[in-house]
Amino acid sequence: MNRLPRRALSALAFVLLAGTAPEALHAQLAVHGGIAASTFGGEDAEGADTRTGLHIGASWAFSFSRALGLRVGLDYTQKGAGGEGEIVGVGEGEAVLEVEYLELPLLLQYSLLEGSSVGLHVLAGPVVSFETGCTGRVSLAGETFSGDCGEETEDLDLGVAAGAGFSLPVASPVDITLEALYNFGLRSLNDEGDLKNRAFLIRAGARLALGG
């Protein structure tokens, strides 16, 4: 398992210290959990199947105005993909790559139903992902072989995420939320091919208003 780089700790410090900004008059703290349906994109991703993994995290947000705000978060997401095909000299086989990430999303949030009891919002922004674990597994001729990816994958991934969600008040100052986002990776998993992360996230959570 890879150690978290210093740049990840620096980015996390920015997330936590951002709360000292004087504009944070309407702050919100949220937790969420759900699933990540992931696969690979890129020139070498033909035939890649979807892998379903865990997606959990927390976020802190503050408003620039009644409709526009900024959300910073810390997520743990299981990504990867699998596929079946002909392995030269061996025969038909199945390969699965399971990659785990600690992710730091920085998302703009725009609310579409201000003043309504049900809140509707859209999200978009960059995501920095740090690999925390990677396992490869190959099944062929009735046997399964697995091992750590080692240095075969990049420690850092950069991507963009966009999606939408809604919130419903349950008891002041707590809302429940449901969101769907698509995370589009921009970097290949290694230098020898063109495999990029693609993940569709579905998550539910609770949100606590801290002021305003």
One Martini backbone bead per residue (centre of mass of N, CA, C, O) as a GRO file, in nm:
protein
  212
    1MET     BB    1   0.097   0.035   0.022
    2ASN     BB    2   0.066   0.365  -0.016
    3ARG     BB    3   0.177   0.658   0.078
    4LEU     BB    4   0.092   0.964   0.172
    5PRO     BB    5   0.157   1.241   0.037
    6ARG     BB    6   0.234   1.564   0.105
    7ARG     BB    7   0.027   1.694  -0.095
    8ALA     BB    8  -0.218   1.574   0.050
    9LEU     BB    9  -0.179   1.719   0.323
   10SER     BB   10  -0.191   2.005   0.206
   11ALA     BB   11  -0.475   1.986   0.086
   12LEU     BB   12  -0.616   1.919   0.355
   13ALA     BB   13  -0.536   2.178   0.501
   14PHE     BB   14  -0.696   2.363   0.313
   15VAL     BB   15  -0.973   2.250   0.376
   16LEU     BB   16  -0.968   2.320   0.686
   17LEU     BB   17  -0.875   2.634   0.664
   18ALA     BB   18  -1.112   2.752   0.493
   19GLY     BB   19  -1.304   2.811   0.747
   20THR     BB   20  -1.165   3.110   0.801
   21ALA     BB   21  -1.335   3.246   0.611
   22PRO     BB   22  -1.542   3.527   0.611
   23GLU     BB   23  -1.768   3.407   0.403
   24ALA     BB   24  -1.859   3.174   0.617
   25LEU     BB   25  -2.192   3.213   0.690
   26HIS     BB   26  -2.290   2.934   0.525
   27ALA     BB   27  -2.234   2.653   0.671
   28GLN     BB   28  -2.147   2.300   0.584
   29LEU     BB   29  -2.188   1.963   0.703
   30ALA     BB   30  -2.097   1.642   0.549
   31VAL     BB   31  -2.218   1.308   0.484
   32HIS     BB   32  -2.132   1.006   0.285
   33GLY     BB   33  -2.275   0.722   0.090
   34GLY     BB   34  -2.185   0.450  -0.153
   35ILE     BB   35  -2.132   0.406  -0.500
   36ALA     BB   36  -1.890   0.278  -0.751
   37ALA     BB   37  -1.910   0.284  -1.103
   38SER     BB   38  -1.641   0.140  -1.274
   39THR     BB   39  -1.392   0.219  -1.529
   40PHE     BB   40  -1.237   0.242  -1.849
   41GLY     BB   41  -1.053   0.466  -2.043
   42GLY     BB   42  -0.934   0.468  -2.365
   43GLU     BB   43  -0.746   0.297  -2.602
   44ASP     BB   44  -0.708   0.034  -2.379
   45ALA     BB   45  -1.040  -0.013  -2.288
   46GLU     BB   46  -1.136  -0.239  -2.444
   47GLY     BB   47  -1.372  -0.442  -2.267
   48ALA     BB   48  -1.434  -0.301  -2.014
   49ASP     BB   49  -1.562  -0.351  -1.708
   50THR     BB   50  -1.761  -0.316  -1.437
   51ARG     BB   51  -1.701  -0.181  -1.110
   52THR     BB   52  -1.806  -0.225  -0.772
   53GLY     BB   53  -1.783   0.019  -0.510
   54LEU     BB   54  -1.677   0.220  -0.260
   55HIS     BB   55  -1.834   0.535  -0.122
   56ILE     BB   56  -1.685   0.777   0.099
   57GLY     BB   57  -1.756   1.083   0.305
   58ALA     BB   58  -1.671   1.439   0.332
   59SER     BB   59  -1.795   1.785   0.381
   60TRP     BB   60  -1.739   2.137   0.309
   61ALA     BB   61  -1.939   2.446   0.311
   62PHE     BB   62  -1.982   2.761   0.129
   63SER     BB   63  -2.121   3.080   0.063
   64PHE     BB   64  -2.142   3.345  -0.172
   65SER     BB   65  -2.451   3.294  -0.200
   66ARG     BB   66  -2.768   3.175  -0.226
   67ALA     BB   67  -2.663   2.982  -0.484
   68LEU     BB   68  -2.345   3.002  -0.439
   69GLY     BB   69  -2.080   2.754  -0.391
   70LEU     BB   70  -1.833   2.573  -0.187
   71ARG     BB   71  -1.687   2.237  -0.207
   72VAL     BB   72  -1.509   2.038   0.026
   73GLY     BB   73  -1.332   1.716   0.030
   74LEU     BB   74  -1.330   1.364   0.160
   75ASP     BB   75  -1.254   1.057  -0.014
   76TYR     BB   76  -1.344   0.711  -0.055
   77THR     BB   77  -1.244   0.511  -0.351
   78GLN     BB   78  -1.347   0.240  -0.553
   79LYS     BB   79  -1.177   0.121  -0.830
   80GLY     BB   80  -1.194  -0.003  -1.169
   81ALA     BB   81  -1.159  -0.321  -1.362
   82GLY     BB   82  -1.268  -0.560  -1.611
   83GLY     BB   83  -1.188  -0.866  -1.811
   84GLU     BB   84  -1.216  -1.053  -2.116
   85GLY     BB   85  -0.979  -1.290  -2.282
   86GLU     BB   86  -0.704  -1.345  -2.479
   87ILE     BB   87  -0.418  -1.526  -2.381
   88VAL     BB   88  -0.121  -1.561  -2.487
   89GLY     BB   89  -0.057  -1.911  -2.466
   90VAL     BB   90  -0.333  -1.992  -2.283
   91GLY     BB   91  -0.617  -1.827  -2.312
   92GLU     BB   92  -0.883  -1.786  -2.146
   93GLY     BB   93  -0.947  -1.483  -1.946
   94GLU     BB   94  -0.938  -1.293  -1.630
   95ALA     BB   95  -0.926  -0.939  -1.542
   96VAL     BB   96  -0.845  -0.743  -1.240
   97LEU     BB   97  -0.863  -0.396  -1.127
   98GLU     BB   98  -0.789  -0.262  -0.798
   99VAL     BB   99  -0.855   0.079  -0.693
  100GLU     BB  100  -0.750   0.307  -0.440
  101TYR     BB  101  -0.884   0.626  -0.307
  102LEU     BB  102  -0.790   0.953  -0.212
  103GLU     BB  103  -1.015   1.232  -0.225
  104LEU     BB  104  -1.013   1.588  -0.356
  105PRO     BB  105  -1.278   1.783  -0.383
  106LEU     BB  106  -1.361   2.090  -0.589
  107LEU     BB  107  -1.686   2.231  -0.570
  108LEU     BB  108  -1.930   2.374  -0.737
  109GLN     BB  109  -2.244   2.519  -0.617
  110TYR     BB  110  -2.584   2.518  -0.755
  111SER     BB  111  -2.891   2.654  -0.681
  112LEU     BB  112  -3.235   2.608  -0.814
  113LEU     BB  113  -3.438   2.609  -0.529
  114GLU     BB  114  -3.495   2.873  -0.389
  115GLY     BB  115  -3.725   2.841  -0.111
  116SER     BB  116  -3.755   2.547  -0.111
  117SER     BB  117  -3.803   2.245   0.054
  118VAL     BB  118  -3.659   2.144  -0.206
  119GLY     BB  119  -3.333   2.082  -0.303
  120LEU     BB  120  -3.151   2.189  -0.597
  121HIS     BB  121  -2.835   2.072  -0.745
  122VAL     BB  122  -2.515   2.156  -0.881
  123LEU     BB  123  -2.195   2.006  -0.988
  124ALA     BB  124  -1.841   2.126  -1.021
  125GLY     BB  125  -1.498   1.993  -1.063
  126PRO     BB  126  -1.210   1.911  -0.925
  127VAL     BB  127  -0.995   1.607  -0.881
  128VAL     BB  128  -0.787   1.465  -0.632
  129SER     BB  129  -0.596   1.154  -0.651
  130PHE     BB  130  -0.483   0.904  -0.413
  131GLU     BB  131  -0.317   0.625  -0.397
  132THR     BB  132  -0.367   0.338  -0.152
  133GLY     BB  133  -0.437   0.095  -0.362
  134CYS     BB  134  -0.337  -0.218  -0.548
  135THR     BB  135  -0.501  -0.487  -0.739
  136GLY     BB  136  -0.427  -0.786  -0.915
  137ARG     BB  137  -0.635  -1.018  -1.119
  138VAL     BB  138  -0.605  -1.362  -1.240
  139SER     BB  139  -0.807  -1.584  -1.449
  140LEU     BB  140  -0.702  -1.928  -1.528
  141ALA     BB  141  -0.751  -2.252  -1.563
  142GLY     BB  142  -0.898  -2.242  -1.262
  143GLU     BB  143  -0.707  -2.003  -1.173
  144THR     BB  144  -0.582  -1.765  -0.919
  145PHE     BB  145  -0.410  -1.447  -0.946
  146SER     BB  146  -0.238  -1.224  -0.711
  147GLY     BB  147  -0.139  -0.866  -0.668
  148ASP     BB  148   0.054  -0.608  -0.640
  149CYS     BB  149   0.124  -0.327  -0.838
  150GLY     BB  150   0.313  -0.125  -0.731
  151GLU     BB  151   0.476   0.068  -0.994
  152GLU     BB  152   0.244   0.041  -1.231
  153THR     BB  153   0.108   0.286  -1.089
  154GLU     BB  154  -0.018   0.583  -1.024
  155ASP     BB  155  -0.048   0.796  -0.745
  156LEU     BB  156  -0.177   1.015  -0.944
  157ASP     BB  157  -0.496   1.178  -0.999
  158LEU     BB  158  -0.683   1.359  -1.246
  159GLY     BB  159  -1.003   1.537  -1.240
  160VAL     BB  160  -1.356   1.549  -1.316
  161ALA     BB  161  -1.671   1.668  -1.178
  162ALA     BB  162  -2.029   1.589  -1.224
  163GLY     BB  163  -2.365   1.695  -1.103
  164ALA     BB  164  -2.649   1.598  -0.894
  165GLY     BB  165  -2.907   1.710  -0.647
  166PHE     BB  166  -3.087   1.658  -0.334
  167SER     BB  167  -3.279   1.811  -0.065
  168LEU     BB  168  -3.419   1.725   0.272
  169PRO     BB  169  -3.584   1.820   0.533
  170VAL     BB  170  -3.612   1.685   0.881
  171ALA     BB  171  -3.433   1.862   1.103
  172SER     BB  172  -3.343   2.123   1.246
  173PRO     BB  173  -3.032   2.150   1.063
  174VAL     BB  174  -3.126   1.885   0.886
  175ASP     BB  175  -3.032   1.704   0.595
  176ILE     BB  176  -3.105   1.513   0.317
  177THR     BB  177  -2.917   1.334   0.058
  178LEU     BB  178  -2.897   1.309  -0.313
  179GLU     BB  179  -2.640   1.183  -0.543
  180ALA     BB  180  -2.494   1.237  -0.880
  181LEU     BB  181  -2.176   1.140  -1.030
  182TYR     BB  182  -1.907   1.219  -1.262
  183ASN     BB  183  -1.581   1.072  -1.299
  184PHE     BB  184  -1.307   1.216  -1.492
  185GLY     BB  185  -1.020   1.097  -1.595
  186LEU     BB  186  -0.691   1.233  -1.717
  187ARG     BB  187  -0.502   1.000  -1.628
  188SER     BB  188  -0.299   0.754  -1.660
  189LEU     BB  189  -0.211   0.471  -1.479
  190ASN     BB  190   0.023   0.461  -1.700
  191ASP     BB  191   0.299   0.487  -1.936
  192GLU     BB  192   0.216   0.215  -2.129
  193GLY     BB  193  -0.078   0.344  -2.151
  194ASP     BB  194  -0.452   0.393  -2.202
  195LEU     BB  195  -0.580   0.442  -1.877
  196LYS     BB  196  -0.888   0.568  -1.747
  197ASN     BB  197  -1.088   0.691  -1.518
  198ARG     BB  198  -1.432   0.581  -1.451
  199ALA     BB  199  -1.711   0.728  -1.254
  200PHE     BB  200  -2.019   0.640  -1.092
  201LEU     BB  201  -2.193   0.824  -0.842
  202ILE     BB  202  -2.384   0.705  -0.556
  203ARG     BB  203  -2.536   0.910  -0.292
  204ALA     BB  204  -2.592   0.937   0.061
  205GLY     BB  205  -2.697   1.184   0.320
  206ALA     BB  206  -2.588   1.434   0.560
  207ARG     BB  207  -2.677   1.778   0.665
  208LEU     BB  208  -2.518   2.055   0.841
  209ALA     BB  209  -2.599   2.354   0.971
  210LEU     BB  210  -2.374   2.619   1.110
  211GLY     BB  211  -2.506   2.883   0.970
  212GLY     BB  212  -2.714   3.171   0.880
   0.00000   0.00000   0.00000
